[in-house]
Amino acid sequence: MADLAQFAKMNGLGNDIIVADMRGRADRVSPDAARTLNADAATRFDQIMAIHDPRTHGTHNYIEILNSDGSMAQACGNGTRCVVQALAAETGEKVFTFETVAGILNAEEHDDGLISVDMGKPRFVWNEIPLAEEFRDTRMIELQVGPIDAPVLHSPSVASMGNPHAIFWVEGDVWDYDLERFGPLLESHPIFPEKANISIARVLSRGELDLRTWERGAGLTRACGSAACAGAVSAARTGRTGRSVTVNVPGGPLHILWREDDHVIMTGPAEWEFSGRFDPQTGVWERDEESVA
Ligand SMILES: N[C@@H](CCC[C@H](N)C(=O)O)C(=O)O
């Protein structure tokens, strides 16, 4: 059998994550392997967090992120919390610095088990989201779903947390909207040249909002950390909330703080489920004996 790599099936508030240990290896997790793992009910996931040896001095690891469709992602908040929990359990360290495509991320596991990730600074300029055409005010862009005279969703805020997000604001229950139908249409809308993560958000107070997400390259998920960050900063910059909020995603609450230095700090849990070994090229896998229920 090929030279197998260790993995841990984990989740961040129900966002299904595979943490792949690629340290000491020269290969990468292939898109085909991602699609094969996702096709198996036991290992289906939203993102793979591939931990590689560091590429930059001062970082613990380089992290590569794949969505369940095999596409690459620049950021994954829930997945980063799972990586922190796994490495903290292995090494006893509590503070980590990772390099990702989106930049350098600092993260810390607290004594209560919750994990904070510095998701970096949000980007709001149209060509940093990116959008296909210039919008001077990205707090509200011209995009809608439904009849022209009575749109179901309209005027979203857009932001990048290293990955593109559109947040549609609603007055009613976020579960009253057919995100499974609207999500794929909006994810691949021409206004988003790199596609986008599509969220519906309802502001409950100056300190709390509900949020559901159709994830780029993964579909409906129970949690999207970077969307929670994008929703929080968009709520603040449109005057709907303060800069410290609880974001209720379907899997549970996340705390988001948009610091005065412009960094966005996300805090939440992570959970280990089982471990195994897999072929990073084919996705063929086997469960570790001690993980057999
Ligand atoms: N679930 C992740 C987001 C993963 C990437 C996203 N699907 C994308 O392609 O941008 C999170 O918790 O941030």
The ligand as an SDF file (V2000), in Angstrom:
LIG
                    3D

 13 12  0  0  0  0  0  0  0  0999 V2000
  -15.7000   26.5050    6.3870 N   0  0  0  0  0  0  0  0  0  0  0  0
  -14.6050   27.4200    6.2560 C   0  0  0  0  0  0  0  0  0  0  0  0
  -14.5480   28.1390    4.9160 C   0  0  0  0  0  0  0  0  0  0  0  0
  -13.8310   27.2730    3.9500 C   0  0  0  0  0  0  0  0  0  0  0  0
  -13.5050   27.8990    2.6620 C   0  0  0  0  0  0  0  0  0  0  0  0
  -14.7160   28.3700    1.8670 C   0  0  0  0  0  0  0  0  0  0  0  0
  -15.5990   27.2670    1.5030 N   0  0  0  0  0  0  0  0  0  0  0  0
  -14.1260   28.9760    0.6260 C   0  0  0  0  0  0  0  0  0  0  0  0
  -13.9790   28.2740   -0.3820 O   0  0  0  0  0  0  0  0  0  0  0  0
  -13.7820   30.1590    0.7170 O   0  0  0  0  0  0  0  0  0  0  0  0
  -14.4840   28.3500    7.4170 C   0  0  0  0  0  0  0  0  0  0  0  0
  -14.8140   27.8900    8.5110 O   0  0  0  0  0  0  0  0  0  0  0  0
  -14.0040   29.4810    7.2400 O   0  0  0  0  0  0  0  0  0  0  0  0
  1  2  1  0
  2  3  1  0
  2 11  1  0
  3  4  1  0
  4  5  1  0
  5  6  1  0
  6  7  1  0
  6  8  1  0
  8  9  2  0
  8 10  1  0
 11 12  2  0
 11 13  1  0
M  END
$$$$
